[in-house]
Each structure stands twice: as C-alpha cells, then as structure tokens.
Amino acid sequence: MILSHQNATYLTFIVDDIAAVVEKVRAAGGTLINAAPVTEVRPDVFLSFLRDPEGHILEIISYDDVSAYRNDIARI
C-alpha cells in the first residue's frame, strides 16, 4: 500500500460516501492502487488509493465520525 512508501505524495479527499466516490473516479478512468476498492484501516475509518487518469495519486477517506479523528474539520 502507498502508506508504506517513504516520501509518497498524494491528495486526500475526505468524503461521506467513499464507495460512490471511488466508483466515480474509476468510471472517469481512475485505477485502483490498493487491492480492494475500500479498506477499513482502523475501526470506522475507510480509505482507498487511486491513480487518476493524469497519474496523480488520490487518497479517498471516510470516517464514521470525522470529529473523533479530525476535530479541526467541521461538517457543513
């Protein structure tokens, strides 16, 4: 997985519906980097790494309760 690579650079998107976003990226020509479309990395924290059609690495992440992990992020 990309997290084990030193100096990896990627853009992170925090989303509510990770499965839907991953499918949209794939439908637009993105490819999965991790083995499964969505991986639970900690309880209630899910992520996916993809490469967009232009080669950029994207991290899509979803938290069941984002404030428990990132209290600096407010839900709008």
PDB file of N, CA, C and O in Angstrom, chain B, residues numbered from 101:
ATOM      1  N   MET B 101       0.841  -1.175   0.000  1.00  0.00           N
ATOM      2  CA  MET B 101       0.000   0.000   0.000  1.00  0.00           C
ATOM      3  C   MET B 101       0.884   1.235   0.000  1.00  0.00           C
ATOM      4  O   MET B 101       2.017   1.195   0.480  1.00  0.00           O
ATOM      5  N   ILE B 102       0.377   2.308  -0.527  1.00  0.00           N
ATOM      6  CA  ILE B 102       1.135   3.550  -0.677  1.00  0.00           C
ATOM      7  C   ILE B 102       1.630   4.092   0.664  1.00  0.00           C
ATOM      8  O   ILE B 102       2.664   4.759   0.709  1.00  0.00           O
ATOM      9  N   LEU B 103       0.922   3.823   1.741  1.00  0.00           N
ATOM     10  CA  LEU B 103       1.316   4.345   3.053  1.00  0.00           C
ATOM     11  C   LEU B 103       2.673   3.818   3.521  1.00  0.00           C
ATOM     12  O   LEU B 103       3.321   4.441   4.362  1.00  0.00           O
ATOM     13  N   SER B 104       3.100   2.693   2.993  1.00  0.00           N
ATOM     14  CA  SER B 104       4.388   2.135   3.395  1.00  0.00           C
ATOM     15  C   SER B 104       5.554   2.702   2.579  1.00  0.00           C
ATOM     16  O   SER B 104       6.706   2.362   2.848  1.00  0.00           O
ATOM     17  N   HIS B 105       5.286   3.544   1.605  1.00  0.00           N
ATOM     18  CA  HIS B 105       6.320   4.143   0.771  1.00  0.00           C
ATOM     19  C   HIS B 105       6.762   5.478   1.367  1.00  0.00           C
ATOM     20  O   HIS B 105       5.935   6.357   1.609  1.00  0.00           O
ATOM     21  N   GLN B 106       8.049   5.628   1.599  1.00  0.00           N
ATOM     22  CA  GLN B 106       8.570   6.899   2.087  1.00  0.00           C
ATOM     23  C   GLN B 106       8.445   7.963   1.010  1.00  0.00           C
ATOM     24  O   GLN B 106       8.593   7.685  -0.180  1.00  0.00           O
ATOM     25  N   ASN B 107       8.172   9.171   1.442  1.00  0.00           N
ATOM     26  CA  ASN B 107       8.086  10.335   0.557  1.00  0.00           C
ATOM     27  C   ASN B 107       6.961  10.252  -0.468  1.00  0.00           C
ATOM     28  O   ASN B 107       7.020  10.910  -1.507  1.00  0.00           O
ATOM     29  N   ALA B 108       5.950   9.459  -0.188  1.00  0.00           N
ATOM     30  CA  ALA B 108       4.809   9.383  -1.096  1.00  0.00           C
ATOM     31  C   ALA B 108       4.046  10.703  -1.060  1.00  0.00           C
ATOM     32  O   ALA B 108       3.877  11.301   0.002  1.00  0.00           O
ATOM     33  N   THR B 109       3.599  11.141  -2.192  1.00  0.00           N
ATOM     34  CA  THR B 109       2.826  12.367  -2.298  1.00  0.00           C
ATOM     35  C   THR B 109       1.468  12.033  -2.894  1.00  0.00           C
ATOM     36  O   THR B 109       1.370  11.372  -3.927  1.00  0.00           O
ATOM     37  N   TYR B 110       0.417  12.508  -2.217  1.00  0.00           N
ATOM     38  CA  TYR B 110      -0.934  12.255  -2.720  1.00  0.00           C
ATOM     39  C   TYR B 110      -1.873  13.311  -2.185  1.00  0.00           C
ATOM     40  O   TYR B 110      -1.582  13.972  -1.188  1.00  0.00           O
ATOM     41  N   LEU B 111      -2.993  13.465  -2.850  1.00  0.00           N
ATOM     42  CA  LEU B 111      -4.019  14.422  -2.484  1.00  0.00           C
ATOM     43  C   LEU B 111      -5.127  13.664  -1.767  1.00  0.00           C
ATOM     44  O   LEU B 111      -5.607  12.645  -2.263  1.00  0.00           O
ATOM     45  N   THR B 112      -5.533  14.160  -0.599  1.00  0.00           N
ATOM     46  CA  THR B 112      -6.541  13.469   0.198  1.00  0.00           C
ATOM     47  C   THR B 112      -7.882  14.178   0.103  1.00  0.00           C
ATOM     48  O   THR B 112      -7.970  15.403   0.198  1.00  0.00           O
ATOM     49  N   PHE B 113      -8.928  13.374  -0.089  1.00  0.00           N
ATOM     50  CA  PHE B 113     -10.303  13.869  -0.073  1.00  0.00           C
ATOM     51  C   PHE B 113     -11.057  13.126   1.016  1.00  0.00           C
ATOM     52  O   PHE B 113     -11.102  11.895   1.011  1.00  0.00           O
ATOM     53  N   ILE B 114     -11.649  13.857   1.947  1.00  0.00           N
ATOM     54  CA  ILE B 114     -12.492  13.264   2.979  1.00  0.00           C
ATOM     55  C   ILE B 114     -13.923  13.357   2.487  1.00  0.00           C
ATOM     56  O   ILE B 114     -14.423  14.440   2.181  1.00  0.00           O
ATOM     57  N   VAL B 115     -14.579  12.197   2.413  1.00  0.00           N
ATOM     58  CA  VAL B 115     -15.917  12.127   1.821  1.00  0.00           C
ATOM     59  C   VAL B 115     -16.869  11.370   2.743  1.00  0.00           C
ATOM     60  O   VAL B 115     -16.441  10.667   3.658  1.00  0.00           O
ATOM     61  N   ASP B 116     -18.154  11.525   2.488  1.00  0.00           N
ATOM     62  CA  ASP B 116     -19.162  10.797   3.258  1.00  0.00           C
ATOM     63  C   ASP B 116     -19.428   9.411   2.674  1.00  0.00           C
ATOM     64  O   ASP B 116     -19.553   8.439   3.418  1.00  0.00           O
ATOM     65  N   ASP B 117     -19.515   9.315   1.361  1.00  0.00           N
ATOM     66  CA  ASP B 117     -19.858   8.047   0.708  1.00  0.00           C
ATOM     67  C   ASP B 117     -18.666   7.574  -0.120  1.00  0.00           C
ATOM     68  O   ASP B 117     -18.596   7.822  -1.324  1.00  0.00           O
ATOM     69  N   ILE B 118     -17.741   6.896   0.531  1.00  0.00           N
ATOM     70  CA  ILE B 118     -16.481   6.525  -0.117  1.00  0.00           C
ATOM     71  C   ILE B 118     -16.702   5.595  -1.311  1.00  0.00           C
ATOM     72  O   ILE B 118     -16.052   5.754  -2.344  1.00  0.00           O
ATOM     73  N   ALA B 119     -17.600   4.638  -1.181  1.00  0.00           N
ATOM     74  CA  ALA B 119     -17.820   3.693  -2.288  1.00  0.00           C
ATOM     75  C   ALA B 119     -18.295   4.422  -3.541  1.00  0.00           C
ATOM     76  O   ALA B 119     -17.856   4.104  -4.646  1.00  0.00           O
ATOM     77  N   ALA B 120     -19.183   5.391  -3.379  1.00  0.00           N
ATOM     78  CA  ALA B 120     -19.694   6.137  -4.529  1.00  0.00           C
ATOM     79  C   ALA B 120     -18.597   6.980  -5.175  1.00  0.00           C
ATOM     80  O   ALA B 120     -18.512   7.053  -6.400  1.00  0.00           O
ATOM     81  N   VAL B 121     -17.761   7.613  -4.362  1.00  0.00           N
ATOM     82  CA  VAL B 121     -16.684   8.438  -4.902  1.00  0.00           C
ATOM     83  C   VAL B 121     -15.654   7.580  -5.628  1.00  0.00           C
ATOM     84  O   VAL B 121     -15.191   7.945  -6.709  1.00  0.00           O
ATOM     85  N   VAL B 122     -15.298   6.456  -5.048  1.00  0.00           N
ATOM     86  CA  VAL B 122     -14.344   5.552  -5.699  1.00  0.00           C
ATOM     87  C   VAL B 122     -14.889   5.103  -7.056  1.00  0.00           C
ATOM     88  O   VAL B 122     -14.152   5.081  -8.042  1.00  0.00           O
ATOM     89  N   GLU B 123     -16.131   4.758  -7.109  1.00  0.00           N
ATOM     90  CA  GLU B 123     -16.714   4.334  -8.391  1.00  0.00           C
ATOM     91  C   GLU B 123     -16.735   5.465  -9.410  1.00  0.00           C
ATOM     92  O   GLU B 123     -16.520   5.226 -10.598  1.00  0.00           O
ATOM     93  N   LYS B 124     -16.991   6.697  -8.965  1.00  0.00           N
ATOM     94  CA  LYS B 124     -16.969   7.842  -9.889  1.00  0.00           C
ATOM     95  C   LYS B 124     -15.570   8.057 -10.454  1.00  0.00           C
ATOM     96  O   LYS B 124     -15.408   8.319 -11.646  1.00  0.00           O
ATOM     97  N   VAL B 125     -14.565   7.945  -9.596  1.00  0.00           N
ATOM     98  CA  VAL B 125     -13.179   8.103 -10.075  1.00  0.00           C
ATOM     99  C   VAL B 125     -12.835   6.999 -11.061  1.00  0.00           C
ATOM    100  O   VAL B 125     -12.223   7.255 -12.098  1.00  0.00           O
ATOM    101  N   ARG B 126     -13.224   5.781 -10.742  1.00  0.00           N
ATOM    102  CA  ARG B 126     -12.948   4.664 -11.653  1.00  0.00           C
ATOM    103  C   ARG B 126     -13.696   4.823 -12.971  1.00  0.00           C
ATOM    104  O   ARG B 126     -13.151   4.524 -14.033  1.00  0.00           O
ATOM    105  N   ALA B 127     -14.929   5.288 -12.910  1.00  0.00           N
ATOM    106  CA  ALA B 127     -15.720   5.495 -14.131  1.00  0.00           C
ATOM    107  C   ALA B 127     -15.103   6.583 -15.008  1.00  0.00           C
ATOM    108  O   ALA B 127     -15.269   6.571 -16.228  1.00  0.00           O
ATOM    109  N   ALA B 128     -14.394   7.520 -14.385  1.00  0.00           N
ATOM    110  CA  ALA B 128     -13.745   8.603 -15.131  1.00  0.00           C
ATOM    111  C   ALA B 128     -12.355   8.208 -15.627  1.00  0.00           C
ATOM    112  O   ALA B 128     -11.651   9.026 -16.219  1.00  0.00           O
ATOM    113  N   GLY B 129     -11.958   6.954 -15.387  1.00  0.00           N
ATOM    114  CA  GLY B 129     -10.679   6.472 -15.894  1.00  0.00           C
ATOM    115  C   GLY B 129      -9.612   6.272 -14.840  1.00  0.00           C
ATOM    116  O   GLY B 129      -8.476   5.934 -15.173  1.00  0.00           O
ATOM    117  N   GLY B 130      -9.952   6.474 -13.563  1.00  0.00           N
ATOM    118  CA  GLY B 130      -9.005   6.241 -12.492  1.00  0.00           C
ATOM    119  C   GLY B 130      -8.793   4.749 -12.271  1.00  0.00           C
ATOM    120  O   GLY B 130      -9.647   3.936 -12.621  1.00  0.00           O
ATOM    121  N   THR B 131      -7.661   4.397 -11.694  1.00  0.00           N
ATOM    122  CA  THR B 131      -7.372   2.990 -11.409  1.00  0.00           C
ATOM    123  C   THR B 131      -7.020   2.820  -9.934  1.00  0.00           C
ATOM    124  O   THR B 131      -6.402   3.685  -9.315  1.00  0.00           O
ATOM    125  N   LEU B 132      -7.430   1.691  -9.402  1.00  0.00           N
ATOM    126  CA  LEU B 132      -7.138   1.384  -8.007  1.00  0.00           C
ATOM    127  C   LEU B 132      -5.655   1.120  -7.811  1.00  0.00           C
ATOM    128  O   LEU B 132      -5.007   0.508  -8.660  1.00  0.00           O
ATOM    129  N   ILE B 133      -5.120   1.586  -6.686  1.00  0.00           N
ATOM    130  CA  ILE B 133      -3.759   1.244  -6.303  1.00  0.00           C
ATOM    131  C   ILE B 133      -3.802   0.138  -5.256  1.00  0.00           C
ATOM    132  O   ILE B 133      -3.012  -0.805  -5.310  1.00  0.00           O
ATOM    133  N   ASN B 134      -4.736   0.256  -4.293  1.00  0.00           N
ATOM    134  CA  ASN B 134      -4.857  -0.801  -3.272  1.00  0.00           C
ATOM    135  C   ASN B 134      -5.672  -1.964  -3.826  1.00  0.00           C
ATOM    136  O   ASN B 134      -6.383  -1.816  -4.820  1.00  0.00           O
ATOM    137  N   ALA B 135      -5.567  -3.104  -3.187  1.00  0.00           N
ATOM    138  CA  ALA B 135      -6.184  -4.332  -3.699  1.00  0.00           C
ATOM    139  C   ALA B 135      -7.705  -4.274  -3.718  1.00  0.00           C
ATOM    140  O   ALA B 135      -8.327  -4.690  -4.695  1.00  0.00           O
ATOM    141  N   ALA B 136      -8.308  -3.767  -2.654  1.00  0.00           N
ATOM    142  CA  ALA B 136      -9.768  -3.692  -2.567  1.00  0.00           C
ATOM    143  C   ALA B 136     -10.210  -2.254  -2.840  1.00  0.00           C
ATOM    144  O   ALA B 136      -9.461  -1.319  -2.559  1.00  0.00           O
ATOM    145  N   PRO B 137     -11.403  -2.067  -3.378  1.00  0.00           N
ATOM    146  CA  PRO B 137     -11.869  -0.698  -3.616  1.00  0.00           C
ATOM    147  C   PRO B 137     -11.902   0.151  -2.349  1.00  0.00           C
ATOM    148  O   PRO B 137     -11.582   1.339  -2.388  1.00  0.00           O
ATOM    149  N   VAL B 138     -12.288  -0.453  -1.229  1.00  0.00           N
ATOM    150  CA  VAL B 138     -12.350   0.253   0.051  1.00  0.00           C
ATOM    151  C   VAL B 138     -11.761  -0.652   1.123  1.00  0.00           C
ATOM    152  O   VAL B 138     -12.107  -1.831   1.204  1.00  0.00           O
ATOM    153  N   THR B 139     -10.864  -0.098   1.952  1.00  0.00           N
ATOM    154  CA  THR B 139     -10.216  -0.850   3.013  1.00  0.00           C
ATOM    155  C   THR B 139     -10.475  -0.168   4.350  1.00  0.00           C
ATOM    156  O   THR B 139     -10.333   1.049   4.468  1.00  0.00           O
ATOM    157  N   GLU B 140     -10.856  -0.952   5.356  1.00  0.00           N
ATOM    158  CA  GLU B 140     -11.007  -0.403   6.701  1.00  0.00           C
ATOM    159  C   GLU B 140      -9.632  -0.459   7.363  1.00  0.00           C
ATOM    160  O   GLU B 140      -9.100  -1.542   7.605  1.00  0.00           O
ATOM    161  N   VAL B 141      -9.058   0.710   7.655  1.00  0.00           N
ATOM    162  CA  VAL B 141      -7.701   0.775   8.195  1.00  0.00           C
ATOM    163  C   VAL B 141      -7.677   0.883   9.723  1.00  0.00           C
ATOM    164  O   VAL B 141      -6.689   0.511  10.356  1.00  0.00           O
ATOM    165  N   ARG B 142      -8.736   1.379  10.300  1.00  0.00           N
ATOM    166  CA  ARG B 142      -8.972   1.436  11.734  1.00  0.00           C
ATOM    167  C   ARG B 142     -10.476   1.309  11.904  1.00  0.00           C
ATOM    168  O   ARG B 142     -11.218   1.485  10.938  1.00  0.00           O
ATOM    169  N   PRO B 143     -10.938   1.011  13.096  1.00  0.00           N
ATOM    170  CA  PRO B 143     -12.395   0.924  13.267  1.00  0.00           C
ATOM    171  C   PRO B 143     -13.089   2.202  12.783  1.00  0.00           C
ATOM    172  O   PRO B 143     -12.793   3.304  13.246  1.00  0.00           O
ATOM    173  N   ASP B 144     -13.999   2.028  11.862  1.00  0.00           N
ATOM    174  CA  ASP B 144     -14.817   3.113  11.313  1.00  0.00           C
ATOM    175  C   ASP B 144     -14.044   4.137  10.486  1.00  0.00           C
ATOM    176  O   ASP B 144     -14.517   5.256  10.292  1.00  0.00           O
ATOM    177  N   VAL B 145     -12.865   3.766   9.998  1.00  0.00           N
ATOM    178  CA  VAL B 145     -12.080   4.620   9.105  1.00  0.00           C
ATOM    179  C   VAL B 145     -11.785   3.806   7.851  1.00  0.00           C
ATOM    180  O   VAL B 145     -11.166   2.744   7.924  1.00  0.00           O
ATOM    181  N   PHE B 146     -12.227   4.306   6.706  1.00  0.00           N
ATOM    182  CA  PHE B 146     -12.128   3.580   5.448  1.00  0.00           C
ATOM    183  C   PHE B 146     -11.360   4.426   4.441  1.00  0.00           C
ATOM    184  O   PHE B 146     -11.510   5.647   4.406  1.00  0.00           O
ATOM    185  N   LEU B 147     -10.532   3.771   3.619  1.00  0.00           N
ATOM    186  CA  LEU B 147      -9.807   4.522   2.605  1.00  0.00           C
ATOM    187  C   LEU B 147      -9.615   3.731   1.337  1.00  0.00           C
ATOM    188  O   LEU B 147      -9.771   2.511   1.288  1.00  0.00           O
ATOM    189  N   SER B 148      -9.268   4.485   0.315  1.00  0.00           N
ATOM    190  CA  SER B 148      -8.944   3.903  -0.978  1.00  0.00           C
ATOM    191  C   SER B 148      -7.891   4.793  -1.624  1.00  0.00           C
ATOM    192  O   SER B 148      -7.960   6.018  -1.524  1.00  0.00           O
ATOM    193  N   PHE B 149      -6.920   4.179  -2.284  1.00  0.00           N
ATOM    194  CA  PHE B 149      -5.937   4.920  -3.054  1.00  0.00           C
ATOM    195  C   PHE B 149      -6.165   4.612  -4.524  1.00  0.00           C
ATOM    196  O   PHE B 149      -6.309   3.456  -4.921  1.00  0.00           O
ATOM    197  N   LEU B 150      -6.195   5.663  -5.315  1.00  0.00           N
ATOM    198  CA  LEU B 150      -6.387   5.532  -6.749  1.00  0.00           C
ATOM    199  C   LEU B 150      -5.395   6.427  -7.476  1.00  0.00           C
ATOM    200  O   LEU B 150      -4.838   7.363  -6.903  1.00  0.00           O
ATOM    201  N   ARG B 151      -5.191   6.119  -8.738  1.00  0.00           N
ATOM    202  CA  ARG B 151      -4.408   6.992  -9.619  1.00  0.00           C
ATOM    203  C   ARG B 151      -5.403   7.565 -10.619  1.00  0.00           C
ATOM    204  O   ARG B 151      -6.105   6.821 -11.303  1.00  0.00           O
ATOM    205  N   ASP B 152      -5.459   8.890 -10.701  1.00  0.00           N
ATOM    206  CA  ASP B 152      -6.403   9.497 -11.638  1.00  0.00           C
ATOM    207  C   ASP B 152      -5.884   9.339 -13.067  1.00  0.00           C
ATOM    208  O   ASP B 152      -4.742   8.921 -13.260  1.00  0.00           O
ATOM    209  N   PRO B 153      -6.701   9.666 -14.070  1.00  0.00           N
ATOM    210  CA  PRO B 153      -6.268   9.462 -15.458  1.00  0.00           C
ATOM    211  C   PRO B 153      -4.991  10.216 -15.833  1.00  0.00           C
ATOM    212  O   PRO B 153      -4.321   9.850 -16.799  1.00  0.00           O
ATOM    213  N   GLU B 154      -4.646  11.266 -15.077  1.00  0.00           N
ATOM    214  CA  GLU B 154      -3.440  12.031 -15.366  1.00  0.00           C
ATOM    215  C   GLU B 154      -2.238  11.558 -14.551  1.00  0.00           C
ATOM    216  O   GLU B 154      -1.148  12.121 -14.658  1.00  0.00           O
ATOM    217  N   GLY B 155      -2.445  10.507 -13.726  1.00  0.00           N
ATOM    218  CA  GLY B 155      -1.340   9.922 -12.982  1.00  0.00           C
ATOM    219  C   GLY B 155      -1.190  10.384 -11.544  1.00  0.00           C
ATOM    220  O   GLY B 155      -0.311   9.898 -10.833  1.00  0.00           O
ATOM    221  N   HIS B 156      -2.029  11.312 -11.098  1.00  0.00           N
ATOM    222  CA  HIS B 156      -1.952  11.782  -9.717  1.00  0.00           C
ATOM    223  C   HIS B 156      -2.508  10.723  -8.766  1.00  0.00           C
ATOM    224  O   HIS B 156      -3.471  10.028  -9.091  1.00  0.00           O
ATOM    225  N   ILE B 157      -1.894  10.607  -7.591  1.00  0.00           N
ATOM    226  CA  ILE B 157      -2.377   9.657  -6.593  1.00  0.00           C
ATOM    227  C   ILE B 157      -3.378  10.358  -5.689  1.00  0.00           C
ATOM    228  O   ILE B 157      -3.113  11.437  -5.160  1.00  0.00           O
ATOM    229  N   LEU B 158      -4.529   9.726  -5.523  1.00  0.00           N
ATOM    230  CA  LEU B 158      -5.607  10.255  -4.702  1.00  0.00           C
ATOM    231  C   LEU B 158      -5.870   9.324  -3.531  1.00  0.00           C
ATOM    232  O   LEU B 158      -5.935   8.106  -3.699  1.00  0.00           O
ATOM    233  N   GLU B 159      -6.019   9.894  -2.359  1.00  0.00           N
ATOM    234  CA  GLU B 159      -6.481   9.137  -1.194  1.00  0.00           C
ATOM    235  C   GLU B 159      -7.912   9.586  -0.925  1.00  0.00           C
ATOM    236  O   GLU B 159      -8.168  10.767  -0.691  1.00  0.00           O
ATOM    237  N   ILE B 160      -8.821   8.655  -0.959  1.00  0.00           N
ATOM    238  CA  ILE B 160     -10.213   8.923  -0.620  1.00  0.00           C
ATOM    239  C   ILE B 160     -10.430   8.293   0.747  1.00  0.00           C
ATOM    240  O   ILE B 160     -10.166   7.105   0.931  1.00  0.00           O
ATOM    241  N   ILE B 161     -10.909   9.076   1.705  1.00  0.00           N
ATOM    242  CA  ILE B 161     -11.055   8.566   3.065  1.00  0.00           C
ATOM    243  C   ILE B 161     -12.416   8.952   3.625  1.00  0.00           C
ATOM    244  O   ILE B 161     -12.967  10.009   3.315  1.00  0.00           O
ATOM    245  N   SER B 162     -12.936   8.068   4.452  1.00  0.00           N
ATOM    246  CA  SER B 162     -14.238   8.293   5.076  1.00  0.00           C
ATOM    247  C   SER B 162     -14.162   7.887   6.539  1.00  0.00           C
ATOM    248  O   SER B 162     -13.634   6.827   6.876  1.00  0.00           O
ATOM    249  N   TYR B 163     -14.687   8.726   7.387  1.00  0.00           N
ATOM    250  CA  TYR B 163     -14.749   8.466   8.824  1.00  0.00           C
ATOM    251  C   TYR B 163     -16.218   8.352   9.219  1.00  0.00           C
ATOM    252  O   TYR B 163     -17.029   9.178   8.800  1.00  0.00           O
ATOM    253  N   ASP B 164     -16.579   7.343  10.019  1.00  0.00           N
ATOM    254  CA  ASP B 164     -17.945   7.300  10.526  1.00  0.00           C
ATOM    255  C   ASP B 164     -18.242   8.537  11.360  1.00  0.00           C
ATOM    256  O   ASP B 164     -19.352   9.067  11.320  1.00  0.00           O
ATOM    257  N   ASP B 165     -17.238   9.000  12.126  1.00  0.00           N
ATOM    258  CA  ASP B 165     -17.361  10.217  12.917  1.00  0.00           C
ATOM    259  C   ASP B 165     -16.084  11.020  12.725  1.00  0.00           C
ATOM    260  O   ASP B 165     -15.113  10.835  13.459  1.00  0.00           O
ATOM    261  N   VAL B 166     -16.084  11.901  11.751  1.00  0.00           N
ATOM    262  CA  VAL B 166     -14.867  12.637  11.400  1.00  0.00           C
ATOM    263  C   VAL B 166     -14.347  13.455  12.566  1.00  0.00           C
ATOM    264  O   VAL B 166     -13.134  13.612  12.704  1.00  0.00           O
ATOM    265  N   SER B 167     -15.219  13.977  13.405  1.00  0.00           N
ATOM    266  CA  SER B 167     -14.756  14.811  14.516  1.00  0.00           C
ATOM    267  C   SER B 167     -13.966  14.010  15.549  1.00  0.00           C
ATOM    268  O   SER B 167     -13.170  14.585  16.292  1.00  0.00           O
ATOM    269  N   ALA B 168     -14.171  12.697  15.609  1.00  0.00           N
ATOM    270  CA  ALA B 168     -13.408  11.858  16.532  1.00  0.00           C
ATOM    271  C   ALA B 168     -11.940  11.755  16.107  1.00  0.00           C
ATOM    272  O   ALA B 168     -11.065  11.527  16.941  1.00  0.00           O
ATOM    273  N   TYR B 169     -11.676  11.924  14.811  1.00  0.00           N
ATOM    274  CA  TYR B 169     -10.318  11.824  14.295  1.00  0.00           C
ATOM    275  C   TYR B 169      -9.743  13.180  13.911  1.00  0.00           C
ATOM    276  O   TYR B 169      -8.550  13.433  14.077  1.00  0.00           O
ATOM    277  N   ARG B 170     -10.595  14.033  13.403  1.00  0.00           N
ATOM    278  CA  ARG B 170     -10.162  15.342  12.901  1.00  0.00           C
ATOM    279  C   ARG B 170     -11.093  16.415  13.457  1.00  0.00           C
ATOM    280  O   ARG B 170     -12.036  16.825  12.781  1.00  0.00           O
ATOM    281  N   ASN B 171     -10.840  16.866  14.667  1.00  0.00           N
ATOM    282  CA  ASN B 171     -11.721  17.877  15.246  1.00  0.00           C
ATOM    283  C   ASN B 171     -11.535  19.246  14.626  1.00  0.00           C
ATOM    284  O   ASN B 171     -12.273  20.175  14.951  1.00  0.00           O
ATOM    285  N   ASP B 172     -10.560  19.388  13.740  1.00  0.00           N
ATOM    286  CA  ASP B 172     -10.359  20.650  13.026  1.00  0.00           C
ATOM    287  C   ASP B 172     -11.261  20.766  11.811  1.00  0.00           C
ATOM    288  O   ASP B 172     -11.312  21.818  11.174  1.00  0.00           O
ATOM    289  N   ILE B 173     -11.973  19.699  11.483  1.00  0.00           N
ATOM    290  CA  ILE B 173     -12.851  19.702  10.318  1.00  0.00           C
ATOM    291  C   ILE B 173     -14.293  19.793  10.805  1.00  0.00           C
ATOM    292  O   ILE B 173     -14.751  18.954  11.580  1.00  0.00           O
ATOM    293  N   ALA B 174     -14.991  20.805  10.348  1.00  0.00           N
ATOM    294  CA  ALA B 174     -16.394  20.976  10.731  1.00  0.00           C
ATOM    295  C   ALA B 174     -17.281  20.529   9.583  1.00  0.00           C
ATOM    296  O   ALA B 174     -17.014  20.829   8.420  1.00  0.00           O
ATOM    297  N   ARG B 175     -18.326  19.817   9.923  1.00  0.00           N
ATOM    298  CA  ARG B 175     -19.318  19.432   8.898  1.00  0.00           C
ATOM    299  C   ARG B 175     -20.168  20.647   8.561  1.00  0.00           C
ATOM    300  O   ARG B 175     -20.592  21.396   9.441  1.00  0.00           O
ATOM    301  N   ILE B 176     -20.403  20.820   7.290  1.00  0.00           N
ATOM    302  CA  ILE B 176     -21.222  21.950   6.835  1.00  0.00           C
ATOM    303  C   ILE B 176     -22.619  21.438   6.542  1.00  0.00           C
ATOM    304  O   ILE B 176     -23.489  22.213   6.143  1.00  0.00           O
TER     305      ILE B 176
END
